[in-house]
Structure formats: C-alpha cells, structure tokens
C-alpha cells in the first residue's frame, strides 16, 4: 500500500448535513490512490486499472497489407479503362514476398498478406476475371479503382510511439486487444484493493438459515458484493455482526489492520443500537456523516488508521444509492482509477411529484418508457420505500431531483442516471 488515503482534516465541515455536490467536491479534492503497482499478464488484466501509460513500440500493422482477397498491382500501370495484368506471384498471409512486382504484373494476394514490393493497390477477387493465354495466367481488373484501394498502410491503426492507453483506465476486452496487437505480453496495473464487507444487525440471517418473526435475510451482502464487481477489488465476507458494541469494535479494529477498505451496512444512525457509528468514533476518525439526500442520509466516511471506512445505510435502496454515488467513486480513486462520474441524460418526466422537500437532493428509482410519439421519457417507480428491493430490480436507473426543485409536473425535464453508466449490466 502506498500513499495516504485521507488527510486528517480532509472532511471537516461546519454543517450538520452536506449537500450532494459539496460531498462530491470534498472527495474529489482529497482522495488519492493507495494501491501498489504490479506486473500483470494480459490474460489476467481484464478489468484491472492501468498504472502506466501504454505506447506502441512498433507500427500496427507492421507493414502494408491487403484488406481483402484479391489481386495486388501497381496503380501507375492502371488506366480508367481498367487493366490486363499478368499474374506473377502468389502471396498468402504470414508469407511475405521479396520479389519486386514488375510492370503490368499482378500478385494473387489474400487478406492480411503483406503487399509485394512495388504494389500499392488491390482489386477484390469478386470484381476481377482470370484469363489463360499462351500458357500464362492473366487477370482483368475493372476500371474505377483509386490508388491504395483495399490496402491497409503500415501504422494505419496505431503508429510507432503513439499513445494507446493512459494510466487510470480500466482495461476492457478491446483495450487488451489493442495492447496485444503491439506485441506486449503484460502491463503495469494497480493491485486490487482488499475490501472487508460487513453486515450488522441482530435481525439479519443469511439465506439458507431459518428465520422467525422479526428476522430478515441479509440482502445487502449480495447486493454490495455484486456492486463491488464494478470496481477492481477483492471482497472478503466478514459476516454479520450482532448489535454488540464490544464485538463491533473488536471486528472493526482487526479488519482495519488487514484490509484497505471496510464497507459496512447498518448501524450508521443515531440510535442506541447503532454501534458502528460509535465504534468508528472510538477507533478512528469520522470525517463525513449526514448528507442532505434521500435515500441515504446516514452515510459515513472515515478512516481507522490507514484503512478507509465506508458506512452505508441498512435499507437496501439507500445502500445501493450511496454505493453508486459515493462508495464506488471513492474506491475507484483509492484503487488508482478516476473519480467515476455517472452518465446523466435530461429526459421529460412521465410522472408528477406535487410537493418535494427543499434543500435536499432526492434519487428515485426509475425506468425508461416511450411516449405516444415513441420518444423516451423517465417514469418513476410507484413506491418510494427504501426497503423495497423490487424497485431496484425493475428500475433502469435513478432519477435525480436537485435541492431547489419543490415539485415536478409531467413533461418537466429531469436527470436520468442509467444503471449501465455505473457499470451495472
């Protein structure tokens, strides 16, 4: 681990509740990477965050080559009426020719094969006619071909020395293909952060266990474990903590010595049984708490020594919203990546909100639907409860309503944040 994740004073503020944009500004300005760098083979580099820029050590493609199966020739021998060329040689991919192509001569060539010396244009085989005369083979090339047709130039895709990828990018399949095309077998990437995932509450049970009245199954664990796949981390399940102050404090203390990030759900409010909040205050620093958003107000940021602490609300909807808006970009920066901003699209509202509380940013579960003309509009899930997982499952994204808006009429422009923009497929 390198660097300091948080400064001691980085989240100090004099307000009871921070606005959404204020919280984001603080995080953007104060967080930095803590991940070490390691060499990773390409076959293991998918979804890893690149630690050093990648430049092309050579041209891609390395030499001029044919883009089609056909016939290569010198365009200077070609006129508007077409051409009658003597077949001189045959060139297949992987077998470059060193024989200079003579005047009014052509080479049978296949896709990907290096252009023979002297040639600069290729005619597609389906546009040509072959002809035998006096024991020699000829090809008739139709008129209208421009110089360089169907020929891929050396460095056309990537020129030697060109920048391919920049540090901080998360490696996608197409990025790995670009790196592989230059001949590089490995890259420098940031080590995956180790994240401890903890659920809290006497009422929680894991699927497969028996429950009675008052118990609930721990859906948040599976929700957050899945969401964590959108950032390159290694998650370890530390189980469910009972509402016992000593157990909570001991577990957090031990986890802080072994993990880069602690991610908890529940115990973040002011109640007598909210032991996570009090344990964090005793063990480390609580830098940010109580945000002016809905859902997700009791969201905690802090640290225990060099370990970053993220305390999410216990209600599933609030937990997911806070993870997407705050925890995901925080973890990305700590892991060497960028501060992940959600995609945002203005859309007309297909719903109404007669009255909304001012000075609070609200995020509703929503989905796209077409109006009578087939144009997209944003529709809100009918029920707003923070414990209703059904809304998360049926939603396509979040509808963001800023602090200064106190009501929404049908047709008003609202901001739609698609789940796909958060890396959720």
C-alpha positions in Angstrom: 0.0 0.0 0.0 1.3 3.4 -0.9 0.2 7.0 0.0 -2.3 8.2 2.4 -6.0 7.6 1.5 -7.3 10.5 3.6 -5.9 13.6 5.3 -6.7 14.1 9.0 -8.8 17.2 8.2 -10.0 16.3 4.8 -13.7 16.1 5.5 -14.1 18.6 8.3 -17.1 20.8 7.8 -19.3 23.1 9.9 -22.7 21.9 8.6 -24.9 19.2 10.1 -25.8 17.9 6.6 -23.7 18.3 3.5 -25.3 18.8 0.1 -24.6 16.2 -2.5 -22.3 18.3 -4.7 -20.4 19.5 -1.6 -19.7 16.0 -0.6 -18.5 15.1 -4.1 -16.2 18.1 -4.2 -14.6 17.2 -1.0 -14.0 13.7 -2.0 -12.6 14.7 -5.4 -10.1 17.1 -3.9 -8.8 15.0 -1.1 -8.7 11.3 -2.1 -5.7 9.7 -3.8 -4.6 6.2 -4.8 -3.2 3.8 -2.2 -2.7 0.8 -4.4 0.7 -0.7 -5.2 1.7 -1.4 -8.8 2.3 -4.9 -10.1 3.1 -6.5 -13.5 0.1 -8.4 -14.9 -0.1 -10.7 -17.9 -2.7 -9.7 -20.5 -4.8 -12.8 -19.9 -5.2 -11.7 -16.3 -5.5 -8.0 -16.9 -9.2 -7.7 -17.8 -11.0 -5.0 -15.6 -7.7 -4.1 -14.0 -6.7 -0.4 -13.7 -3.7 0.5 -15.7 -0.9 2.1 -13.7 1.4 3.3 -16.5 0.7 4.7 -20.0 1.0 2.2 -22.9 2.6 3.4 -26.1 3.1 1.5 -29.3 6.6 0.0 -29.7 6.0 -0.5 -33.4 3.6 0.2 -36.2 0.3 -1.7 -36.3 0.0 -3.1 -38.8 3.8 -3.6 -39.2 3.7 -3.4 -43.0 1.4 -2.5 -45.8 -1.1 -5.4 -46.3 -4.2 -6.4 -48.2 -7.6 -5.8 -46.7 -9.3 -8.3 -49.0 -8.7 -11.5 -51.0 -7.8 -10.3 -54.5 -5.0 -9.1 -56.8 -2.3 -6.6 -56.0 -0.8 -4.4 -58.7 0.9 -1.1 -59.4 -1.7 1.7 -59.9 0.7 3.5 -62.3 0.0 0.7 -64.8 -3.7 1.2 -64.4 -5.9 3.5 -66.5 -9.6 4.4 -66.5 -10.4 1.6 -68.8 -9.2 -1.0 -66.4 -6.2 -3.3 -66.7 -5.0 -6.6 -68.1 -2.3 -7.9 -65.8 0.0 -10.9 -65.9 -0.1 -13.0 -62.7 3.4 -13.0 -61.5 3.2 -14.4 -57.9 1.0 -15.6 -55.1 1.2 -14.1 -51.6 -0.6 -15.6 -48.5 -0.8 -14.2 -45.0 2.3 -14.9 -43.0 4.5 -15.4 -46.1 5.9 -12.1 -47.2 7.3 -11.8 -50.8 10.6 -10.2 -51.5 10.1 -10.3 -55.3 9.5 -6.9 -56.9 6.3 -6.7 -58.8 7.1 -5.9 -62.5 5.2 -3.6 -64.9 1.7 -4.8 -65.8 2.1 -7.6 -63.4 -0.2 -8.6 -60.5 0.0 -10.9 -57.5 -2.7 -13.1 -56.2 -3.0 -11.9 -52.6 -5.0 -12.9 -49.6 -6.4 -10.9 -46.6 -3.7 -9.9 -44.2 -0.8 -10.7 -46.6 2.0 -8.2 -46.9 1.9 -6.2 -50.2 4.6 -7.4 -52.5 7.3 -4.8 -53.3 6.2 -2.3 -55.9 2.5 -2.8 -55.5 0.1 -0.2 -54.0 -3.4 -1.2 -54.9 -5.6 -4.3 -54.5 -8.7 -5.3 -56.6 -11.2 -7.6 -54.9 -11.3 -11.0 -56.3 -15.1 -11.0 -57.0 -14.6 -7.9 -59.2 -11.9 -9.5 -61.4 -11.8 -12.1 -64.1 -9.0 -14.5 -64.7 -7.8 -15.5 -68.1 -5.4 -18.0 -69.7 -3.4 -17.1 -72.8 -0.5 -18.9 -74.4 0.1 -20.9 -71.2 0.2 -17.8 -69.0 -2.3 -16.6 -66.4 -3.8 -13.1 -66.5 -6.3 -11.2 -64.5 -8.6 -8.5 -65.8 -9.1 -5.6 -63.2 -12.2 -3.4 -63.6 -12.0 0.3 -64.1 -12.5 2.9 -61.4 -10.2 1.7 -58.6 -8.3 4.5 -56.8 -4.7 4.3 -55.8 -4.3 2.5 -52.5 -7.7 0.8 -52.7 -8.2 -2.2 -50.3 -4.7 -1.7 -48.9 -4.0 -1.2 -45.2 -1.0 1.0 -44.7 1.7 0.3 -42.1 0.8 2.2 -38.9 -2.7 2.8 -40.1 -4.2 1.5 -36.9 -1.5 2.6 -34.5 1.7 4.4 -35.4 5.0 3.6 -33.6 5.3 5.7 -30.5 1.6 6.7 -30.4 -0.2 6.6 -27.1 -2.7 3.8 -26.8 -3.9 3.9 -23.2 -3.4 6.2 -20.3 -2.8 5.3 -16.6 -6.0 5.2 -14.7 -8.1 3.5 -17.4 -9.9 0.3 -16.6 -8.9 -2.4 -19.1 -11.7 -3.6 -21.3 -11.5 -6.5 -23.8 -10.9 -4.1 -26.7 -8.1 -2.4 -24.8 -6.4 -5.8 -24.2 -6.7 -6.4 -28.0 -5.0 -3.1 -28.7 -2.2 -3.9 -26.4 -1.8 -7.4 -27.7 -1.6 -6.0 -31.3 1.6 -4.2 -30.4 3.2 -7.4 -29.1 3.2 -6.6 -25.4 2.5 -9.6 -23.3 1.9 -7.8 -20.0 1.1 -4.4 -18.5 1.7 -2.5 -15.2 -1.6 -2.4 -13.2 -2.6 -1.4 -9.8 -3.0 -4.1 -7.2 -6.7 -4.9 -6.4 -7.8 -3.3 -3.1 -8.8 -5.7 -0.3 -12.3 -4.8 0.9 -13.9 -6.2 4.0 -17.7 -6.4 3.7 -19.6 -6.4 6.9 -23.4 -6.6 7.6 -24.7 -5.5 11.0 -27.9 -6.2 13.0 -29.4 -8.9 15.3 -32.3 -9.3 12.9 -30.1 -10.4 10.0 -29.9 -14.0 8.7 -28.1 -15.5 5.7 -30.1 -17.3 3.0 -30.5 -20.9 4.0 -30.9 -20.2 7.7 -34.2 -20.4 9.5 -36.0 -17.1 10.3 -38.7 -16.2 12.7 -40.9 -13.1 13.1 -38.6 -10.0 13.3 -35.8 -11.6 11.3 -34.8 -10.6 7.7 -32.5 -12.2 5.2 -29.3 -10.3 4.5 -29.9 -9.0 1.0 -27.4 -6.2 1.3 -24.4 -8.5 1.4 -25.3 -9.9 -2.0 -26.2 -6.5 -3.4 -22.9 -4.9 -2.3 -20.8 -7.9 -3.3 -22.2 -7.6 -6.8 -21.9 -3.9 -7.0 -18.2 -4.2 -5.9 -17.6 -6.1 -9.1 -17.9 -2.7 -10.9 -14.6 -1.7 -9.4 -11.4 -3.9 -9.3 -11.4 -5.1 -5.7 -11.1 -8.4 -3.8 -14.1 -8.7 -1.4 -13.9 -10.8 1.7 -17.1 -11.5 3.7 -16.7 -10.9 7.4 -20.2 -12.0 8.1 -23.0 -10.4 10.2 -22.1 -8.6 13.4 -24.6 -8.7 16.2 -25.7 -5.4 17.9 -23.0 -5.7 20.5 -20.7 -2.7 21.0 -17.6 -4.8 22.0 -18.0 -7.2 19.1 -18.4 -4.4 16.6 -15.4 -2.5 17.9 -13.2 -5.6 18.0 -14.1 -6.6 14.5 -13.5 -3.2 13.0 -10.2 -2.9 14.8 -9.0 -6.2 13.5 -10.3 -5.6 9.9 -8.6 -2.2 9.8 -5.2 -3.9 10.2 -5.8 -6.3 7.3 -7.8 -4.5 4.7 -7.6 -1.4 2.6 -11.3 -0.6 2.9 -14.1 -1.5 5.3 -17.6 -1.4 3.8 -20.4 -1.8 6.3 -24.2 -1.6 6.1 -26.4 -0.7 9.0 -25.6 0.9 12.4 -25.0 4.3 10.8 -27.7 6.3 12.5 -28.0 7.9 16.0 -29.9 5.0 17.7 -28.8 3.2 20.8 -28.1 0.1 18.8 -26.1 1.8 16.1 -22.7 0.6 17.4 -20.8 1.1 14.1 -21.0 4.8 14.3 -19.8 4.9 17.9 -17.0 2.3 17.2 -15.7 4.4 14.4 -15.5 7.4 16.6 -13.6 5.5 19.2 -11.2 3.7 16.8 -10.6 6.4 14.2 -12.0 9.5 12.5 -15.5 10.1 11.2 -15.0 12.8 8.6 -18.3 12.9 6.9 -21.8 12.0 8.1 -25.4 13.0 7.5 -25.9 14.0 3.9 -28.8 16.1 2.6 -30.0 13.4 0.2 -32.8 10.9 0.1 -32.4 8.0 0.4 -29.1 7.6 2.2 -28.8 10.4 4.7 -26.8 8.4 7.4 -23.8 7.8 5.1 -20.4 7.6 6.9 -16.9 8.3 5.6 -13.9 7.9 7.7 -10.7 6.0 8.5 -9.3 3.7 11.1 -5.5 4.2 10.8 -4.6 3.7 7.1 -7.9 1.8 6.4 -10.7 3.8 4.7 -14.1 3.3 6.3 -17.4 3.5 4.3 -20.6 3.0 6.3 -23.7 2.6 4.2 -27.3 2.7 5.5 -29.1 -0.5 6.3 -32.0 -0.2 3.9 -31.2 -1.8 0.5 -32.3 1.1 -1.7 -30.3 3.6 0.4 -27.3 1.2 0.5 -27.3 0.9 -3.3 -27.8 4.6 -4.0 -24.9 5.5 -1.6 -22.6 2.9 -3.0 -23.2 4.1 -6.6 -22.9 7.8 -5.8 -20.1 7.8 -3.2 -18.5 4.5 -2.3 -17.9 3.4 -5.9 -16.0 6.6 -7.0 -14.1 6.6 -3.7 -12.9 3.0 -4.1 -12.0 3.7 -7.8 -9.7 6.6 -6.8 -8.1 4.6 -4.0 -7.6 1.8 -6.5 -5.8 4.0 -9.0 -8.7 4.9 -11.2 -10.6 8.1 -11.9 -13.4 9.5 -9.8 -16.3 7.8 -11.5 -19.0 10.2 -12.6 -22.4 8.8 -13.6 -23.8 9.2 -17.1 -26.6 11.7 -17.0 -29.3 12.4 -19.6 -32.1 15.0 -19.5 -35.5 13.5 -20.2 -39.1 14.6 -19.8 -40.8 13.3 -16.7 -43.7 10.9 -17.2 -44.7 11.4 -13.5 -45.7 14.1 -11.1 -44.4 15.0 -7.6 -46.9 17.5 -6.2 -44.6 18.5 -3.3 -40.9 17.9 -2.5 -38.9 19.0 0.5 -36.4 21.8 -0.5 -32.7 21.8 0.4 -32.5 18.0 -0.2 -31.4 16.1 -3.3 -33.6 13.1 -4.0 -32.9 10.0 -6.1 -35.9 7.9 -7.3 -35.8 4.5 -8.9 -36.9 5.0 -12.5 -37.1 3.4 -15.9 -37.4 4.4 -19.5 -40.7 4.4 -21.4 -41.8 5.7 -24.7 -44.4 8.5 -25.2 -47.1 8.4 -27.9 -44.5 9.5 -30.5 -42.0 6.9 -29.4 -39.7 9.3 -27.7 -38.0 8.3 -24.4 -39.2 9.7 -21.1 -38.4 8.9 -17.5 -41.0 7.1 -15.3 -40.7 6.8 -11.6 -41.3 3.5 -9.7 -44.6 4.0 -7.9 -43.4 3.2 -4.4 -40.5 5.1 -2.7 -39.7 3.0 0.4 -36.0 2.4 1.0 -36.6 -1.2 1.8 -38.3 -2.2 -1.4 -35.8 -4.2 -3.5 -38.5 -4.7 -6.2 -37.9 -1.1 -7.3 -34.2 -1.7 -7.7 -34.9 -4.8 -9.8 -37.4 -3.2 -12.1 -35.6 0.1 -12.5 -33.3 1.0 -15.4 -31.6 3.8 -13.3 -32.0 6.7 -10.9 -34.0 9.9 -11.4 -32.1 12.8 -9.8 -34.1 15.8 -8.4 -31.9 18.7 -7.2 -32.3 20.6 -4.0 -34.0 23.7 -5.4 -36.9 21.8 -7.1 -40.0 21.6 -5.0 -42.4 19.9 -7.4 -42.4 18.0 -10.7 -45.1 18.2 -13.4 -45.4 15.8 -16.3 -43.1 16.9 -19.1 -40.6 18.7 -16.9 -37.0 17.9 -17.6 -35.4 15.6 -15.1 -32.0 14.0 -14.9 -31.8 10.2 -15.6 -28.8 8.2 -14.4 -28.9 4.8 -16.2 -27.5 1.9 -14.2 -25.4 0.9 -17.2 -23.4 4.1 -16.6 -22.5 2.7 -13.1 -21.2 -0.4 -14.7 -24.3 -2.5 -13.9 -25.3 -4.8 -16.7 
